[in-house]
Amino acid sequence: MEAEPISDVPTFDDGLVSTVVEEGVAPAPRDISTWVAAFDSRVDAWFEPVRGRHVPDRVFEVASHLGDWGLIWNLLTVALALRSDDDARRAPELLVALGLESLIVNQGIKRLFRRSRPEGRPEMAGRLREPVTTSFPSGHASSAAFATVVLGAASPGLRPVVIPIAVIVAASRIHTRMHHPSDVVAGACIGWGLGRAALAVGHRTSRATGHRTSPAVGHRTTRP
């Protein structure tokens, strides 16, 4: 039986925005919806001073484009495959894992919610791809966190590159108001969890098939 979508997730609340921005304090949370709306308002206010400035707008616009369909993470995986034969062998598994994560989040988890996108998008957001899915959770943030886990495990030396890119991609969805901040936090937590689960499945599969596991999703090498 198909799951009933959840429709009572809070949307962007202009009243709470003005309360946070003008008074500098969030209202006392009466329930989870109020707390989430206050959190969204506070974090959104942090980004407001740099919206409309050329450099931040351009950086976040490009980052948001690169996060579409996990493009940047697929490109990094392909680049990783060019380093060595071992990296080339593990690249298909990484690409499959990235694709499965996107499918689970965008075609699975997102269908359980009907949260609307934030209002009042900055002008530069008009140059971005218009999402067709609901707002919760952020697919960009989920794929960024997932890639941080699995690519970092596959090549620890990539972490200083992957982590800053992941943060910028996730933050771009708040800056452009394509997502509520809580969407981004939830997406990042989901992506991290899926990444850890992918590594655990890969390790267990390797042990069950009599191979030793190298640091990649399901990558196996023959035991000596």
N, C-alpha and C positions, 0 to 999 in steps of 0.2 A: 504494500500500500504506500502510495506516495506521501512523503512527509508534508505536513501542513506548514506553509511559510509563516515565519514569525513576523508580525507586522507592527509590533509595539516598540520597536527599537527607536530611541529618540532621534529626532532630526535636529538640524542646526537651529538653535533658538536665539532669535534676535534680541529678545528681552534679556536673556542671560549674557549675551555678548556685551550689551551696554552696561549691565551690572558689573561685569568683570572689568571692562575697559575703563569705565568712568570711576568706579569706586575702588578698583584694585583688589577686591576680595570676591570669592565665590560664595554664592548662597549656601546656607546649611543644607546638606543633602538629605531630603526627605525619603528618597528611595534611589534605586540604582539609576533610573532614568535621569533624575535631577543631577546626580553626581556625574554621570557621563557627559551630560550637556554642559555642566559647569567646567569640567575638564577640557572639553572641546573648545569652549569659549576662551579659556585661559591660554591654551597653547596657540590657538589661532591668532590671538592678540600679539603673541611674541613675533609672529611672522609679518604682521601688518606694517611695521616701519620699513621693511625692505621691499615690500611689494611696490611695483611701479618703477623700481630702479633698474637700469639697463643690465648691469652685470649679474645681479642675483636672478633677475627674471630670465635672462638668457641661459644661465647655468642650469636652473631648475627646469626650464623648458626642454633643453637638450637631454637632461637626465630623465625626464618623464618620457620623452620619445624613445630613448634607449631601453627603458624598462618595459615598453609595450611588447607583449608576447614573450617576455624574458630575453629579448634580443641581445642585450649586453652579456648575459650569462652564457648564452649559446656561443657568442663570438669568443668569449674568454675560454670556453671549453675547447673550441676548435684551435685557438692559438696554443693552448696547453698541449694539444695532440701533436703539434709540430715540433715539440722539444725532443722527444725520444720515442722509441718503439713502444716502451711500456706505457707512456702517456697516450700514444695513439691507440693502444689496445683498450685502455679504460675509457676513452672518450665516448664511444657509443653508449656505454652504460650510464655515464653521466648525463648525456643528452636525453636518454630515455627517462631517467629519474627527473630531470627538469620538466620534461613534458608531462609526466604523470602528476607532478606537484601542481602544475598549472591546471590540469584537468580536474583534479580533486577540489581545488579551491574555487575555480571559476565556474565549473559546471556542476559542482557538488555543494559545497558549503554555501556559496552565494545564493543558491536557489532556496535555502532555508530562511532567508531574510528578505525584507522589502524596504530596506532603509533608503530614503531618498538622498540624492547627492546634495552637498552644501550649495547654498545660494550665494550670490554676490561674487562670482568669479572675477578675477582680474582680467584685463583686456588680453594679455598674452595667452591666457588659457584658451582663447578662441582658436589658436593655431594648433591645439592638441587634438588628438583623436577623441571623438565623443564616445564615452563608454556606453555599452548597451546593457551591461549588468548592473545590479544594485550596488549600493555604496559599501556595504559591510560584508566581509572584511576587505582590506586593500590587497588586490592581487599583486600589485607592484611590490608592496612591502613583504608579502609572503614569499614571493620568488627571490627577493633580495636576501632575506634571512635564510631561506633554504640553500641558495647558492653559497652563502657564506659558510654554512656548515659543510656541505658536500665538497665544494671546491677547496675549502681550507683543509679538509681531511685528505683529499687527493693530492694536494700540493701545499704543505704548510707555508712554503715561501711566498705563496700568492696572497696570504692573509693581509699583509700591509696594503695590498692593492685592492682586494675584494671588499674589505670592511668599509673603507671610506666611500667607495662607489655605492655600496649598499645603503649606507646612511643617507647619501645625497639623493639617490633614487627614491627612497622611502619619504624623505622630507619634501621632495618635489611635489608629492601628491597633496601635502598640506599647503604648501606655498601657492599652488595653483588652484586650491579649493576643489580639486577633483574628489577629495576624500575628507571626511572628518578626521581629526587627529586620533580619535579612538579607533577608527577603522584601521589606521596605520599601525597602531600599537597591537591591536588584535591580529592583524595580518602578519606582523613580525613574529608574534608568539606562535601562531599556527605554522608558519614557515620553519621556524626553529624546531618545533616539535616534529614536523614531518621530516626534516633533515636528520634529526637524531634517530627517528624510526627507520629511515632508509639505511642509515649506517648499521643499525642493529640487525636489520633483515639481511643486509649484505654479509655481515660477519657470521651470522647464524647459518646462512646458506653455504658459505665457504667451509665452515666446520663440518656441516652435514655431508658435503660432497668430497671431503678429504683433501681440501686445499687449504693453504694458509692465506690469510687475508692481508692484502696490502692496503694502505690508507686511501681507499676509494670506495664508492658505492658498489658493493658486490664484486669488486675486482679480485680475481684469484690468480695465484701463481702456483705452479706445481711444487709439491713438497720434495725436497731432495731425498 
